[in-house]
């Protein structure tokens, strides 16, 4: 069980809280919070303590949630690495947002409630508890809906991509390129027409090339950037992900999932991901 939990925790997860999506998310949370608090009054409401109409109290609470989500994610977006975003990081970020919303709700109690115990530990813990309860409910609703939305969108757009119509100059067989590595004795010659894809693995690079019916894997001490620069004159070699460089002319199928796209390369090699940050450029490359 712990091992399965760790695998889930490290599972890649789509990071979608950028650009317009961030504003949509913040506004949806504001609307859901206002609707939920005002119509259902989920927690104890003692009207004599209210300094204002309950609708405006609900608006203040919802506004707090809106501002915290917006501020935290705007700060987070400047540091996030989408290609390395995982389930664990998403859960941690959500928990942090819940905690900060709970604290902000506690800090505004004096503005909306006439209660001498507003600054007590009791209400501090209560506001955080209430935020986690309501927030968890929202997550249970929003995450599956967003996941299905992403899957549907990427599946639909993947069907429009025709791998065999790829533009670009076809590589002639026999045109050998000398590839320099970080270790001179490891230098090698590469036939671009046989190149399938390369995958970064720590300080090494796994390079897959055609060899009959089964691809050959070369392990070289070099970075993906080094190889990409040396193959820069071939437009069909495309970096789909921070860890993958692919020969797009070897792609036999493009599939969609919540992350974006997954490429099937000929000769039954492993599936290659297209990171969300590269989707637009990838689609543009295929449209040439």
C-alpha atoms as an extended CHARMM CRD file, in Angstrom:
* protein
*
       288  EXT
         1         1  UNK       CA              0.0000000000        0.0000000000        0.0000000000  PROA      1               0.0000000000
         2         2  UNK       CA              2.7190000000        2.6140000000        0.8360000000  PROA      2               0.0000000000
         3         3  UNK       CA              4.4400000000        1.8310000000       -2.4720000000  PROA      3               0.0000000000
         4         4  UNK       CA              1.2020000000        2.2750000000       -4.4110000000  PROA      4               0.0000000000
         5         5  UNK       CA              0.5700000000        5.5430000000       -2.5990000000  PROA      5               0.0000000000
         6         6  UNK       CA              4.0490000000        6.8050000000       -3.5050000000  PROA      6               0.0000000000
         7         7  UNK       CA              3.4870000000        5.8650000000       -7.1470000000  PROA      7               0.0000000000
         8         8  UNK       CA              0.2380000000        7.8130000000       -7.1570000000  PROA      8               0.0000000000
         9         9  UNK       CA              1.9120000000       10.7340000000       -5.3650000000  PROA      9               0.0000000000
        10        10  UNK       CA              4.6060000000       10.8970000000       -8.0690000000  PROA      10              0.0000000000
        11        11  UNK       CA              2.1980000000       10.4000000000      -10.9720000000  PROA      11              0.0000000000
        12        12  UNK       CA              2.3480000000       13.2230000000      -13.5670000000  PROA      12              0.0000000000
        13        13  UNK       CA             -0.5880000000       15.5920000000      -13.3120000000  PROA      13              0.0000000000
        14        14  UNK       CA             -1.7090000000       18.3860000000      -15.6500000000  PROA      14              0.0000000000
        15        15  UNK       CA             -1.0400000000       21.8670000000      -14.2920000000  PROA      15              0.0000000000
        16        16  UNK       CA             -3.7810000000       24.0600000000      -15.7260000000  PROA      16              0.0000000000
        17        17  UNK       CA             -3.8830000000       27.1210000000      -13.4260000000  PROA      17              0.0000000000
        18        18  UNK       CA             -2.2350000000       29.5500000000      -15.8240000000  PROA      18              0.0000000000
        19        19  UNK       CA             -3.4090000000       32.3940000000      -18.0250000000  PROA      19              0.0000000000
        20        20  UNK       CA             -7.1600000000       32.5350000000      -18.5530000000  PROA      20              0.0000000000
        21        21  UNK       CA             -7.5960000000       29.2080000000      -16.7600000000  PROA      21              0.0000000000
        22        22  UNK       CA             -6.3850000000       30.8520000000      -13.5500000000  PROA      22              0.0000000000
        23        23  UNK       CA             -9.0560000000       33.5710000000      -13.7570000000  PROA      23              0.0000000000
        24        24  UNK       CA            -11.7310000000       31.0500000000      -14.6910000000  PROA      24              0.0000000000
        25        25  UNK       CA            -10.7660000000       28.8960000000      -11.7050000000  PROA      25              0.0000000000
        26        26  UNK       CA            -10.7870000000       31.8380000000       -9.2710000000  PROA      26              0.0000000000
        27        27  UNK       CA            -14.1770000000       33.0460000000      -10.5490000000  PROA      27              0.0000000000
        28        28  UNK       CA            -15.6850000000       29.5570000000      -10.4040000000  PROA      28              0.0000000000
        29        29  UNK       CA            -14.5070000000       29.1730000000       -6.8070000000  PROA      29              0.0000000000
        30        30  UNK       CA            -15.9740000000       32.5810000000       -5.9360000000  PROA      30              0.0000000000
        31        31  UNK       CA            -19.3350000000       31.6930000000       -7.5120000000  PROA      31              0.0000000000
        32        32  UNK       CA            -19.4910000000       28.2120000000       -5.9770000000  PROA      32              0.0000000000
        33        33  UNK       CA            -18.5130000000       29.5140000000       -2.5440000000  PROA      33              0.0000000000
        34        34  UNK       CA            -21.1020000000       32.3140000000       -2.6480000000  PROA      34              0.0000000000
        35        35  UNK       CA            -23.8320000000       29.9800000000       -3.8660000000  PROA      35              0.0000000000
        36        36  UNK       CA            -22.9860000000       27.2680000000       -1.3380000000  PROA      36              0.0000000000
        37        37  UNK       CA            -22.6440000000       29.5520000000        1.6950000000  PROA      37              0.0000000000
        38        38  UNK       CA            -25.6560000000       31.7420000000        1.0080000000  PROA      38              0.0000000000
        39        39  UNK       CA            -28.1580000000       29.0890000000       -0.0450000000  PROA      39              0.0000000000
        40        40  UNK       CA            -27.1880000000       26.1920000000        2.1940000000  PROA      40              0.0000000000
        41        41  UNK       CA            -25.7460000000       27.9360000000        5.2820000000  PROA      41              0.0000000000
        42        42  UNK       CA            -23.5300000000       24.8800000000        5.9080000000  PROA      42              0.0000000000
        43        43  UNK       CA            -22.2860000000       26.0100000000        9.3150000000  PROA      43              0.0000000000
        44        44  UNK       CA            -23.8710000000       27.4590000000       12.4360000000  PROA      44              0.0000000000
        45        45  UNK       CA            -25.3050000000       30.9160000000       11.7040000000  PROA      45              0.0000000000
        46        46  UNK       CA            -26.1040000000       33.0800000000       14.7280000000  PROA      46              0.0000000000
        47        47  UNK       CA            -27.8130000000       36.1370000000       13.2400000000  PROA      47              0.0000000000
        48        48  UNK       CA            -27.5180000000       38.4970000000       16.2850000000  PROA      48              0.0000000000
        49        49  UNK       CA            -23.7050000000       38.4540000000       15.8670000000  PROA      49              0.0000000000
        50        50  UNK       CA            -23.8390000000       39.6190000000       12.2440000000  PROA      50              0.0000000000
        51        51  UNK       CA            -22.5500000000       43.1150000000       11.5280000000  PROA      51              0.0000000000
        52        52  UNK       CA            -24.0560000000       42.9760000000        8.0010000000  PROA      52              0.0000000000
        53        53  UNK       CA            -26.5820000000       41.1030000000        5.9010000000  PROA      53              0.0000000000
        54        54  UNK       CA            -25.7710000000       37.3940000000        5.5070000000  PROA      54              0.0000000000
        55        55  UNK       CA            -25.4960000000       37.7890000000        1.7360000000  PROA      55              0.0000000000
        56        56  UNK       CA            -22.6350000000       40.2510000000        2.1910000000  PROA      56              0.0000000000
        57        57  UNK       CA            -21.0020000000       37.9980000000        4.7760000000  PROA      57              0.0000000000
        58        58  UNK       CA            -21.1010000000       35.1930000000        2.2110000000  PROA      58              0.0000000000
        59        59  UNK       CA            -19.6510000000       37.5960000000       -0.3730000000  PROA      59              0.0000000000
        60        60  UNK       CA            -16.7600000000       38.5050000000        1.9370000000  PROA      60              0.0000000000
        61        61  UNK       CA            -15.9450000000       34.8350000000        2.5560000000  PROA      61              0.0000000000
        62        62  UNK       CA            -16.1520000000       34.0830000000       -1.1700000000  PROA      62              0.0000000000
        63        63  UNK       CA            -14.0230000000       37.1320000000       -1.9920000000  PROA      63              0.0000000000
        64        64  UNK       CA            -11.3560000000       35.9070000000        0.4280000000  PROA      64              0.0000000000
        65        65  UNK       CA            -11.2370000000       32.5600000000       -1.3570000000  PROA      65              0.0000000000
        66        66  UNK       CA            -11.0530000000       34.3130000000       -4.7540000000  PROA      66              0.0000000000
        67        67  UNK       CA             -8.1500000000       36.5690000000       -3.7030000000  PROA      67              0.0000000000
        68        68  UNK       CA             -6.1480000000       33.8090000000       -2.0110000000  PROA      68              0.0000000000
        69        69  UNK       CA             -6.4700000000       31.4890000000       -5.0250000000  PROA      69              0.0000000000
        70        70  UNK       CA             -5.4990000000       34.2920000000       -7.3870000000  PROA      70              0.0000000000
        71        71  UNK       CA             -2.4980000000       35.5280000000       -5.3680000000  PROA      71              0.0000000000
        72        72  UNK       CA             -1.0870000000       32.0890000000       -4.4980000000  PROA      72              0.0000000000
        73        73  UNK       CA             -1.3800000000       30.7780000000       -8.0610000000  PROA      73              0.0000000000
        74        74  UNK       CA              0.0510000000       33.9540000000       -9.5980000000  PROA      74              0.0000000000
        75        75  UNK       CA              3.1060000000       33.5250000000       -7.3540000000  PROA      75              0.0000000000
        76        76  UNK       CA              3.2340000000       29.7910000000       -8.0060000000  PROA      76              0.0000000000
        77        77  UNK       CA              3.0050000000       30.1800000000      -11.7880000000  PROA      77              0.0000000000
        78        78  UNK       CA              6.3080000000       32.0250000000      -11.8840000000  PROA      78              0.0000000000
        79        79  UNK       CA              8.0860000000       29.0050000000      -10.4260000000  PROA      79              0.0000000000
        80        80  UNK       CA              6.1390000000       25.9720000000      -11.6060000000  PROA      80              0.0000000000
        81        81  UNK       CA              7.6860000000       23.3860000000      -13.9300000000  PROA      81              0.0000000000
        82        82  UNK       CA              4.6850000000       21.9310000000      -15.7560000000  PROA      82              0.0000000000
        83        83  UNK       CA              6.6390000000       18.9380000000      -17.0640000000  PROA      83              0.0000000000
        84        84  UNK       CA              7.4580000000       17.8760000000      -13.5120000000  PROA      84              0.0000000000
        85        85  UNK       CA              4.1030000000       18.5980000000      -11.9340000000  PROA      85              0.0000000000
        86        86  UNK       CA              2.6960000000       15.6090000000      -10.0590000000  PROA      86              0.0000000000
        87        87  UNK       CA             -0.3640000000       14.5010000000       -8.1010000000  PROA      87              0.0000000000
        88        88  UNK       CA              1.5710000000       15.0640000000       -4.8740000000  PROA      88              0.0000000000
        89        89  UNK       CA              2.4940000000       18.6290000000       -5.7970000000  PROA      89              0.0000000000
        90        90  UNK       CA             -1.0980000000       19.3740000000       -6.7730000000  PROA      90              0.0000000000
        91        91  UNK       CA             -2.4290000000       18.0450000000       -3.4620000000  PROA      91              0.0000000000
        92        92  UNK       CA              0.1970000000       20.0160000000       -1.5160000000  PROA      92              0.0000000000
        93        93  UNK       CA             -0.6930000000       23.2160000000       -3.3780000000  PROA      93              0.0000000000
        94        94  UNK       CA             -4.4210000000       22.7150000000       -2.7670000000  PROA      94              0.0000000000
        95        95  UNK       CA             -3.8150000000       22.0760000000        0.9540000000  PROA      95              0.0000000000
        96        96  UNK       CA             -1.7130000000       25.2640000000        1.1810000000  PROA      96              0.0000000000
        97        97  UNK       CA             -4.4790000000       27.2670000000       -0.5000000000  PROA      97              0.0000000000
        98        98  UNK       CA             -7.0760000000       25.8410000000        1.8960000000  PROA      98              0.0000000000
        99        99  UNK       CA             -4.8990000000       26.7480000000        4.8810000000  PROA      99              0.0000000000
       100       100  UNK       CA             -4.3840000000       30.3290000000        3.6830000000  PROA      100             0.0000000000
       101       101  UNK       CA             -8.0900000000       30.7590000000        2.9180000000  PROA      101             0.0000000000
       102       102  UNK       CA             -8.9270000000       29.5290000000        6.4190000000  PROA      102             0.0000000000
       103       103  UNK       CA             -6.4780000000       31.9930000000        7.9460000000  PROA      103             0.0000000000
       104       104  UNK       CA             -7.8900000000       34.8520000000        5.8470000000  PROA      104             0.0000000000
       105       105  UNK       CA            -11.4270000000       33.9690000000        6.9570000000  PROA      105             0.0000000000
       106       106  UNK       CA            -10.2800000000       34.1280000000       10.5670000000  PROA      106             0.0000000000
       107       107  UNK       CA             -8.6220000000       37.5140000000       10.0640000000  PROA      107             0.0000000000
       108       108  UNK       CA            -11.8300000000       39.1610000000        8.7970000000  PROA      108             0.0000000000
       109       109  UNK       CA            -14.0740000000       37.8620000000       11.5900000000  PROA      109             0.0000000000
       110       110  UNK       CA            -14.0310000000       41.1860000000       13.4190000000  PROA      110             0.0000000000
       111       111  UNK       CA            -15.3950000000       42.9130000000       10.3160000000  PROA      111             0.0000000000
       112       112  UNK       CA            -18.4410000000       40.6890000000        9.9790000000  PROA      112             0.0000000000
       113       113  UNK       CA            -19.1280000000       39.1740000000       13.4200000000  PROA      113             0.0000000000
       114       114  UNK       CA            -19.7590000000       40.9690000000       16.7090000000  PROA      114             0.0000000000
       115       115  UNK       CA            -18.2440000000       38.3290000000       18.9910000000  PROA      115             0.0000000000
       116       116  UNK       CA            -15.7300000000       38.9510000000       21.8280000000  PROA      116             0.0000000000
       117       117  UNK       CA            -14.0710000000       35.6030000000       21.0920000000  PROA      117             0.0000000000
       118       118  UNK       CA            -13.2990000000       36.3680000000       17.4460000000  PROA      118             0.0000000000
       119       119  UNK       CA             -9.5500000000       36.1250000000       18.0600000000  PROA      119             0.0000000000
       120       120  UNK       CA             -9.6590000000       32.8530000000       19.9670000000  PROA      120             0.0000000000
       121       121  UNK       CA             -7.9280000000       29.6150000000       18.9740000000  PROA      121             0.0000000000
       122       122  UNK       CA            -11.3640000000       28.0350000000       18.8360000000  PROA      122             0.0000000000
       123       123  UNK       CA            -12.4740000000       30.1870000000       15.9150000000  PROA      123             0.0000000000
       124       124  UNK       CA             -9.0420000000       30.0420000000       14.2670000000  PROA      124             0.0000000000
       125       125  UNK       CA             -9.2030000000       26.2420000000       14.0870000000  PROA      125             0.0000000000
       126       126  UNK       CA            -12.8930000000       26.3400000000       13.1920000000  PROA      126             0.0000000000
       127       127  UNK       CA            -12.3290000000       28.5880000000       10.1710000000  PROA      127             0.0000000000
       128       128  UNK       CA             -9.5220000000       26.3330000000        8.9140000000  PROA      128             0.0000000000
       129       129  UNK       CA            -11.6270000000       23.2210000000        9.4860000000  PROA      129             0.0000000000
       130       130  UNK       CA            -14.6020000000       24.7180000000        7.6690000000  PROA      130             0.0000000000
       131       131  UNK       CA            -12.4220000000       25.7480000000        4.7480000000  PROA      131             0.0000000000
       132       132  UNK       CA            -10.9800000000       22.2450000000        4.3640000000  PROA      132             0.0000000000
       133       133  UNK       CA            -14.4690000000       20.7120000000        4.5380000000  PROA      133             0.0000000000
       134       134  UNK       CA            -15.9870000000       22.9900000000        1.9020000000  PROA      134             0.0000000000
       135       135  UNK       CA            -12.8100000000       23.0420000000       -0.1750000000  PROA      135             0.0000000000
       136       136  UNK       CA            -12.6160000000       19.2510000000       -0.2860000000  PROA      136             0.0000000000
       137       137  UNK       CA            -16.1990000000       19.1520000000       -1.5340000000  PROA      137             0.0000000000
       138       138  UNK       CA            -15.3270000000       21.6110000000       -4.3070000000  PROA      138             0.0000000000
       139       139  UNK       CA            -12.2510000000       19.5720000000       -5.2650000000  PROA      139             0.0000000000
       140       140  UNK       CA            -14.3450000000       16.4030000000       -5.4880000000  PROA      140             0.0000000000
       141       141  UNK       CA            -16.6350000000       18.2460000000       -7.9070000000  PROA      141             0.0000000000
       142       142  UNK       CA            -14.1500000000       20.3040000000       -9.9370000000  PROA      142             0.0000000000
       143       143  UNK       CA            -11.1950000000       17.9470000000      -10.4210000000  PROA      143             0.0000000000
       144       144  UNK       CA            -13.0850000000       15.1230000000      -12.1860000000  PROA      144             0.0000000000
       145       145  UNK       CA            -14.9860000000       17.6550000000      -14.3360000000  PROA      145             0.0000000000
       146       146  UNK       CA            -11.7740000000       19.3880000000      -15.3570000000  PROA      146             0.0000000000
       147       147  UNK       CA            -10.0490000000       16.0470000000      -15.9970000000  PROA      147             0.0000000000
       148       148  UNK       CA            -12.8650000000       14.9520000000      -18.3120000000  PROA      148             0.0000000000
       149       149  UNK       CA            -12.8050000000       18.3470000000      -20.0410000000  PROA      149             0.0000000000
       150       150  UNK       CA             -9.0760000000       18.0640000000      -20.7540000000  PROA      150             0.0000000000
       151       151  UNK       CA             -9.3260000000       14.4690000000      -21.9510000000  PROA      151             0.0000000000
       152       152  UNK       CA            -12.2240000000       15.3080000000      -24.2740000000  PROA      152             0.0000000000
       153       153  UNK       CA            -10.4640000000       18.3450000000      -25.7000000000  PROA      153             0.0000000000
       154       154  UNK       CA             -7.1660000000       16.5740000000      -26.3400000000  PROA      154             0.0000000000
       155       155  UNK       CA             -8.8120000000       13.4630000000      -27.7530000000  PROA      155             0.0000000000
       156       156  UNK       CA            -10.7460000000       15.6090000000      -30.2100000000  PROA      156             0.0000000000
       157       157  UNK       CA             -7.7420000000       17.6810000000      -31.2940000000  PROA      157             0.0000000000
       158       158  UNK       CA             -5.5350000000       14.5680000000      -31.5530000000  PROA      158             0.0000000000
       159       159  UNK       CA             -7.9440000000       13.1070000000      -34.1110000000  PROA      159             0.0000000000
       160       160  UNK       CA             -7.3210000000       16.0980000000      -36.3620000000  PROA      160             0.0000000000
       161       161  UNK       CA             -3.5650000000       15.4830000000      -36.4420000000  PROA      161             0.0000000000
       162       162  UNK       CA             -2.3870000000       13.3720000000      -39.3470000000  PROA      162             0.0000000000
       163       163  UNK       CA              1.1650000000       12.1270000000      -38.6770000000  PROA      163             0.0000000000
       164       164  UNK       CA              1.8020000000       11.0370000000      -42.2670000000  PROA      164             0.0000000000
       165       165  UNK       CA              1.0180000000       14.4930000000      -43.6420000000  PROA      165             0.0000000000
       166       166  UNK       CA              3.9680000000       15.9660000000      -41.7610000000  PROA      166             0.0000000000
       167       167  UNK       CA              5.7220000000       18.6790000000      -43.6700000000  PROA      167             0.0000000000
       168       168  UNK       CA              9.4460000000       19.2060000000      -43.7190000000  PROA      168             0.0000000000
       169       169  UNK       CA             12.3710000000       17.8660000000      -45.7040000000  PROA      169             0.0000000000
       170       170  UNK       CA             12.6170000000       14.0980000000      -45.8070000000  PROA      170             0.0000000000
       171       171  UNK       CA             15.9530000000       12.7980000000      -44.5910000000  PROA      171             0.0000000000
       172       172  UNK       CA             17.9250000000       10.8220000000      -47.1450000000  PROA      172             0.0000000000
       173       173  UNK       CA             19.2180000000        7.4490000000      -46.1000000000  PROA      173             0.0000000000
       174       174  UNK       CA             22.9550000000        7.2800000000      -45.7670000000  PROA      174             0.0000000000
       175       175  UNK       CA             23.4200000000       10.9360000000      -44.7690000000  PROA      175             0.0000000000
       176       176  UNK       CA             25.5270000000       10.3610000000      -41.6810000000  PROA      176             0.0000000000
       177       177  UNK       CA             26.0300000000       13.0420000000      -39.0200000000  PROA      177             0.0000000000
       178       178  UNK       CA             28.9360000000       12.8890000000      -36.5720000000  PROA      178             0.0000000000
       179       179  UNK       CA             27.5630000000       13.4470000000      -33.0610000000  PROA      179             0.0000000000
       180       180  UNK       CA             29.8360000000       14.8470000000      -30.3680000000  PROA      180             0.0000000000
       181       181  UNK       CA             29.2660000000       13.7960000000      -26.7550000000  PROA      181             0.0000000000
       182       182  UNK       CA             30.6880000000       14.9400000000      -23.4410000000  PROA      182             0.0000000000
       183       183  UNK       CA             33.2330000000       12.1360000000      -23.6450000000  PROA      183             0.0000000000
       184       184  UNK       CA             35.2840000000       11.9840000000      -26.8530000000  PROA      184             0.0000000000
       185       185  UNK       CA             35.5440000000        8.1930000000      -26.8510000000  PROA      185             0.0000000000
       186       186  UNK       CA             31.7450000000        8.0820000000      -26.7970000000  PROA      186             0.0000000000
       187       187  UNK       CA             31.2810000000       10.1250000000      -30.0090000000  PROA      187             0.0000000000
       188       188  UNK       CA             29.2880000000        8.3590000000      -32.7030000000  PROA      188             0.0000000000
       189       189  UNK       CA             27.7930000000        8.6830000000      -36.1710000000  PROA      189             0.0000000000
       190       190  UNK       CA             24.0340000000        8.9870000000      -36.5800000000  PROA      190             0.0000000000
       191       191  UNK       CA             21.9300000000        8.2940000000      -39.6410000000  PROA      191             0.0000000000
       192       192  UNK       CA             19.0590000000       10.8000000000      -39.2180000000  PROA      192             0.0000000000
       193       193  UNK       CA             16.7250000000        8.6320000000      -41.3040000000  PROA      193             0.0000000000
       194       194  UNK       CA             16.9620000000        5.8740000000      -38.6940000000  PROA      194             0.0000000000
       195       195  UNK       CA             16.5700000000        8.1190000000      -35.6400000000  PROA      195             0.0000000000
       196       196  UNK       CA             13.3490000000        7.4740000000      -33.6940000000  PROA      196             0.0000000000
       197       197  UNK       CA             13.6410000000        9.5060000000      -30.4970000000  PROA      197             0.0000000000
       198       198  UNK       CA             15.9520000000       10.3600000000      -27.6190000000  PROA      198             0.0000000000
       199       199  UNK       CA             15.1530000000       10.3410000000      -23.9210000000  PROA      199             0.0000000000
       200       200  UNK       CA             17.0870000000       12.1090000000      -21.1830000000  PROA      200             0.0000000000
       201       201  UNK       CA             17.9810000000        9.9040000000      -18.2230000000  PROA      201             0.0000000000
       202       202  UNK       CA             19.9870000000       11.7980000000      -15.6310000000  PROA      202             0.0000000000
       203       203  UNK       CA             23.4620000000       12.5370000000      -16.9930000000  PROA      203             0.0000000000
       204       204  UNK       CA             22.9200000000       10.1960000000      -19.9190000000  PROA      204             0.0000000000
       205       205  UNK       CA             20.8500000000       10.1460000000      -23.0690000000  PROA      205             0.0000000000
       206       206  UNK       CA             19.0090000000        7.1090000000      -24.3930000000  PROA      206             0.0000000000
       207       207  UNK       CA             18.8970000000        7.2730000000      -28.1970000000  PROA      207             0.0000000000
       208       208  UNK       CA             16.5950000000        4.9010000000      -30.0680000000  PROA      208             0.0000000000
       209       209  UNK       CA             17.3660000000        4.1080000000      -33.7090000000  PROA      209             0.0000000000
       210       210  UNK       CA             15.8830000000        1.6930000000      -36.2290000000  PROA      210             0.0000000000
       211       211  UNK       CA             17.5950000000       -1.6450000000      -36.5870000000  PROA      211             0.0000000000
       212       212  UNK       CA             15.4550000000       -4.0730000000      -38.5340000000  PROA      212             0.0000000000
       213       213  UNK       CA             12.2070000000       -4.8880000000      -36.7360000000  PROA      213             0.0000000000
       214       214  UNK       CA             13.4910000000       -3.9920000000      -33.2790000000  PROA      214             0.0000000000
       215       215  UNK       CA             14.9850000000       -0.6090000000      -32.3560000000  PROA      215             0.0000000000
       216       216  UNK       CA             18.4520000000       -0.2970000000      -30.8880000000  PROA      216             0.0000000000
       217       217  UNK       CA             19.0420000000        1.7930000000      -27.7870000000  PROA      217             0.0000000000
       218       218  UNK       CA             22.2940000000        3.7460000000      -27.5560000000  PROA      218             0.0000000000
       219       219  UNK       CA             23.3030000000        5.1890000000      -24.1930000000  PROA      219             0.0000000000
       220       220  UNK       CA             25.5310000000        8.2500000000      -24.4730000000  PROA      220             0.0000000000
       221       221  UNK       CA             26.9290000000       10.7130000000      -21.9660000000  PROA      221             0.0000000000
       222       222  UNK       CA             25.4000000000       13.9420000000      -23.2460000000  PROA      222             0.0000000000
       223       223  UNK       CA             22.4250000000       16.2030000000      -22.6620000000  PROA      223             0.0000000000
       224       224  UNK       CA             19.2740000000       16.3850000000      -24.7340000000  PROA      224             0.0000000000
       225       225  UNK       CA             20.1460000000       19.9890000000      -25.5370000000  PROA      225             0.0000000000
       226       226  UNK       CA             23.5080000000       18.8930000000      -26.9760000000  PROA      226             0.0000000000
       227       227  UNK       CA             21.8140000000       16.4750000000      -29.3570000000  PROA      227             0.0000000000
       228       228  UNK       CA             19.0720000000       18.9380000000      -30.2500000000  PROA      228             0.0000000000
       229       229  UNK       CA             21.6300000000       21.5820000000      -31.2290000000  PROA      229             0.0000000000
       230       230  UNK       CA             23.5640000000       19.1480000000      -33.4260000000  PROA      230             0.0000000000
       231       231  UNK       CA             20.3550000000       18.1170000000      -35.2210000000  PROA      231             0.0000000000
       232       232  UNK       CA             19.0570000000       21.6620000000      -35.5000000000  PROA      232             0.0000000000
       233       233  UNK       CA             19.0630000000       21.6250000000      -39.3290000000  PROA      233             0.0000000000
       234       234  UNK       CA             16.4240000000       18.8850000000      -39.4110000000  PROA      234             0.0000000000
       235       235  UNK       CA             12.9630000000       20.4300000000      -38.7940000000  PROA      235             0.0000000000
       236       236  UNK       CA             11.3590000000       17.0100000000      -38.2360000000  PROA      236             0.0000000000
       237       237  UNK       CA             13.3500000000       16.5410000000      -35.0170000000  PROA      237             0.0000000000
       238       238  UNK       CA             11.1580000000       18.1510000000      -32.3730000000  PROA      238             0.0000000000
       239       239  UNK       CA             11.5090000000       18.4770000000      -28.6130000000  PROA      239             0.0000000000
       240       240  UNK       CA              8.0870000000       17.4110000000      -27.3490000000  PROA      240             0.0000000000
       241       241  UNK       CA              9.0450000000       17.4520000000      -23.6840000000  PROA      241             0.0000000000
       242       242  UNK       CA             11.9720000000       18.5370000000      -21.5510000000  PROA      242             0.0000000000
       243       243  UNK       CA             13.1440000000       14.8990000000      -21.6370000000  PROA      243             0.0000000000
       244       244  UNK       CA             12.2750000000       13.8650000000      -25.2150000000  PROA      244             0.0000000000
       245       245  UNK       CA             13.4620000000       14.6950000000      -28.7350000000  PROA      245             0.0000000000
       246       246  UNK       CA             11.3870000000       12.9690000000      -31.4280000000  PROA      246             0.0000000000
       247       247  UNK       CA             11.6410000000       12.3370000000      -35.1540000000  PROA      247             0.0000000000
       248       248  UNK       CA              8.1190000000       13.3990000000      -36.1060000000  PROA      248             0.0000000000
       249       249  UNK       CA              8.3580000000       11.4380000000      -39.3510000000  PROA      249             0.0000000000
       250       250  UNK       CA              8.4010000000        8.2600000000      -37.2650000000  PROA      250             0.0000000000
       251       251  UNK       CA              5.1630000000        9.0670000000      -35.4160000000  PROA      251             0.0000000000
       252       252  UNK       CA              2.4180000000        6.5910000000      -36.3580000000  PROA      252             0.0000000000
       253       253  UNK       CA             -0.3360000000        7.8190000000      -34.0510000000  PROA      253             0.0000000000
       254       254  UNK       CA             -1.1840000000       10.7840000000      -31.8290000000  PROA      254             0.0000000000
       255       255  UNK       CA             -3.4130000000       10.1180000000      -28.8260000000  PROA      255             0.0000000000
       256       256  UNK       CA             -4.9220000000       12.5720000000      -26.3860000000  PROA      256             0.0000000000
       257       257  UNK       CA             -5.1450000000       12.4290000000      -22.5990000000  PROA      257             0.0000000000
       258       258  UNK       CA             -5.5050000000       14.8630000000      -19.7110000000  PROA      258             0.0000000000
       259       259  UNK       CA             -1.8390000000       15.7990000000      -19.9320000000  PROA      259             0.0000000000
       260       260  UNK       CA             -1.9850000000       16.6400000000      -23.6150000000  PROA      260             0.0000000000
       261       261  UNK       CA             -0.7680000000       14.2680000000      -26.3070000000  PROA      261             0.0000000000
       262       262  UNK       CA              1.0250000000       10.9210000000      -26.3250000000  PROA      262             0.0000000000
       263       263  UNK       CA              2.8980000000        9.8220000000      -29.4450000000  PROA      263             0.0000000000
       264       264  UNK       CA              3.2310000000        6.2620000000      -30.6590000000  PROA      264             0.0000000000
       265       265  UNK       CA              6.5050000000        5.7760000000      -32.5050000000  PROA      265             0.0000000000
       266       266  UNK       CA              7.0070000000        3.0580000000      -35.0680000000  PROA      266             0.0000000000
       267       267  UNK       CA              8.7420000000       -0.2180000000      -34.1630000000  PROA      267             0.0000000000
       268       268  UNK       CA              6.7430000000       -0.5650000000      -30.9210000000  PROA      268             0.0000000000
       269       269  UNK       CA              8.9130000000        1.7250000000      -28.8110000000  PROA      269             0.0000000000
       270       270  UNK       CA              7.6140000000        3.3880000000      -25.6460000000  PROA      270             0.0000000000
       271       271  UNK       CA              4.9890000000        6.1200000000      -25.8740000000  PROA      271             0.0000000000
       272       272  UNK       CA              6.3950000000        9.6440000000      -25.9450000000  PROA      272             0.0000000000
       273       273  UNK       CA              4.5740000000       12.5130000000      -24.1520000000  PROA      273             0.0000000000
       274       274  UNK       CA              3.9960000000       16.0010000000      -25.4710000000  PROA      274             0.0000000000
       275       275  UNK       CA              4.0870000000       18.4120000000      -22.5530000000  PROA      275             0.0000000000
       276       276  UNK       CA              1.2520000000       20.9220000000      -22.2130000000  PROA      276             0.0000000000
       277       277  UNK       CA              3.6730000000       23.7750000000      -22.7930000000  PROA      277             0.0000000000
       278       278  UNK       CA              4.6350000000       22.3500000000      -26.1920000000  PROA      278             0.0000000000
       279       279  UNK       CA              1.1610000000       21.4830000000      -27.4780000000  PROA      279             0.0000000000
       280       280  UNK       CA              0.6200000000       24.6270000000      -29.5710000000  PROA      280             0.0000000000
       281       281  UNK       CA              4.0650000000       24.4230000000      -31.1630000000  PROA      281             0.0000000000
       282       282  UNK       CA              3.5850000000       20.7100000000      -31.7810000000  PROA      282             0.0000000000
       283       283  UNK       CA              0.2500000000       21.3130000000      -33.5380000000  PROA      283             0.0000000000
       284       284  UNK       CA              1.8140000000       24.0790000000      -35.5860000000  PROA      284             0.0000000000
       285       285  UNK       CA              4.6410000000       21.7710000000      -36.6420000000  PROA      285             0.0000000000
       286       286  UNK       CA              2.1810000000       19.1900000000      -37.9350000000  PROA      286             0.0000000000
       287       287  UNK       CA              0.1260000000       21.7880000000      -39.7700000000  PROA      287             0.0000000000
       288       288  UNK       CA              3.0430000000       22.7580000000      -42.0250000000  PROA      288             0.0000000000
